[in-house]
Amino acid sequence: MGSESKATLKSIYGRGHPRKVPTATKPSEQTDGDEDSKCRIPAPPNPYPGTRKVPTATGQSEEFNPGLLEQTDGDEDSSNLRLYQQLYGYATQGKVDSFKDTIERKLKADEVHDPNAGVRLLSRLSPHKNTFLHIAASFGHAKLAAEIKHLHKPLLFEKNFEGDTPLHITAKTGDLDTASTLLCEAPGAENADEVFMLLTSINDEQNTPLHEALIHGHQSVAKCLIEAYPAFSFYLNKEAKSSLYLAAEEGFDEIVKLINKKAVEKKPEVRVNGKSPLHAAILGRRNNEILKIVSSMEEIFLSSKDEKGRTPLHSAASIGYVEGVRFLLGRRISDSHQMDHGGNFPIHSASSKGHVKIVKELLQHCPDSKELKNYNGENILHVAARCGKDNLVKYFLKKGEFRMLVNQKDRNGNTPLHLATMHHHPKVVYRLAWDTRTNLKLLNDRHMTALDITESTLETIASYHGRLTWTVLKSAFAQRAQSLHVLQRKKQRSPQVANSGGVWASGSHNDDYEDYEATEATDLLGCATLWAFKLIIFE
């Protein structure tokens, strides 16, 4: 473009006019007489006297020329496109009078040779397959939405590129006035079948308008939709979540109460499928009020399991929700001994996450839970050690009631020390290895001690935590299985002599460590490293 052309454009439109971007707030309903609004960007001068300015969907200015409606030459498609763009601009701005006048002029101009021109124009779709009703609804223009519905009622059920109807769009934006308008303006609102069709329409996510209202946190719109058709609160989307589930998940107390009052109490025969809303309330750490409401709806909610076989108690224990665990144990204590598909009990779920308070709560109600073993034969100390939960391991070791767990073996013959070593948890290994009740010589089913395990992994994985684990075991004088076999053979061959106290002992006190490969320097280095490790991490 030449410099003269650029200068001409600047003289007409000024410099640097920003584009007007629609905000998430609801624009006020506008007519042609409110163009002096304070929020409007000053418009550039009109270079074409005698024409009227029309904002387009992009926020730029176009000129409305009534002569476009009378064009009958070969440029009809171009004329219709320009007319559509003008109407699109009116829809985004909420220009009720301008939109209505333009449509009426079009109908009058084509009354003779094309009586369906108005319908085709109103049915025209944007690149995203939005109708004018979608556009008006997205900007919260309730009056314009009502006018468009009056002009062409079937638009109420049209879906855009994402499968959304105008009511879906309104539910997403949270505009109560527009939602009420669309429901009231439904064709034959007295016809229950048509209202049902409007409210139960699903988009590509298989969400109803009620789903969308709850997902986007618009409780006022959700209440409006529930009042219109309560039973559809139990429809499942593609994630198997009902509207009741979503309300419980988000902690919408009033919505949960409304669904219970309108749908459950009036129709107790209704069965709730899909994901349990009690799971949702637990995972969302919602208050006890919601837990009470949901659990009172159906007994099945308390015993329901998710896709992994977890009860609500499993979920509460896993996330460390103390109030939820206490509530559920008070309602259904038997779930403390329910195993999920992974073979874990609720106390194992709590142990894997290191939730000391949850473990205490479970043991307070069910003291025998400490004896439970999961599918792999692991007790709660096994699980805590395998997962590196140092705080919980420390708690178990401090309490004498758990002493029988220290050297127990799982189905593979591994003790808690074996598992902590396998997974390179040096802090846990330190606590176990230096506990006097821990037997460092125990072998698993592969005939390996804890030291054998860490040295076998060091050959391929020389990680920091792996070497630190090895250092802790060496400093605690852990032995290899081969060394233990050698010592056993030497003890069998060694002559027994009586010491001064009359106690029979082996002939040499140094034979026990003859094949132990750690030199004095190595032991000193290990101890020094251990003390440094202790000072840095534990103190």
Secondary structure, 3 states (H helix, E strand, C coil): CCHHHHHHHHHHHCCCCCCCCCCCCCCCCECHHHCCCCCCCCCCCCCCCCCEEEECCCCCEEEECHHHHHCCCCCHHHHHHHHHHHHHHHHHHCEHHHHHHHHHHHHHHCCCCCCCHHHHHHCCCCCCCCCHHHHHHHCCCHHHHHHHHHHCHHHHHCCCCCCCCHHHHHHHHCCHHHHHHHHHCCCCCCCHHHHHHHHCCCCCCCCCHHHHHHHCCCHHHHHHHHHHCHHHHHCCCCCCCCHHHHHHHHCCHHHHHHHHHHHHCCCCCCCCCCCCHHHHHHHCCCCHHHHHHHHHHCHHHHHCCCCCCCCHHHHHHHHCCHHHHHHHHHHCHHHHHCCCCCCCCHHHHHHHHCCHHHHHHHHHHCHHHHHCCCCCCCCHHHHHHHCCCHHHHHHHHHCHHHHHHCCCCCCCCCCHHHHHHHCCCHHHHHHHHCCCCCCCCCCCCCCCCHHHHHHHHHCCCCCHHHHHHHHHHHHCCCCCHHHHHHHHHHHHHCCEEECCCCCEEECCCCHHHCCCCCCHHHHHHHHHHHHHHHHHHHC
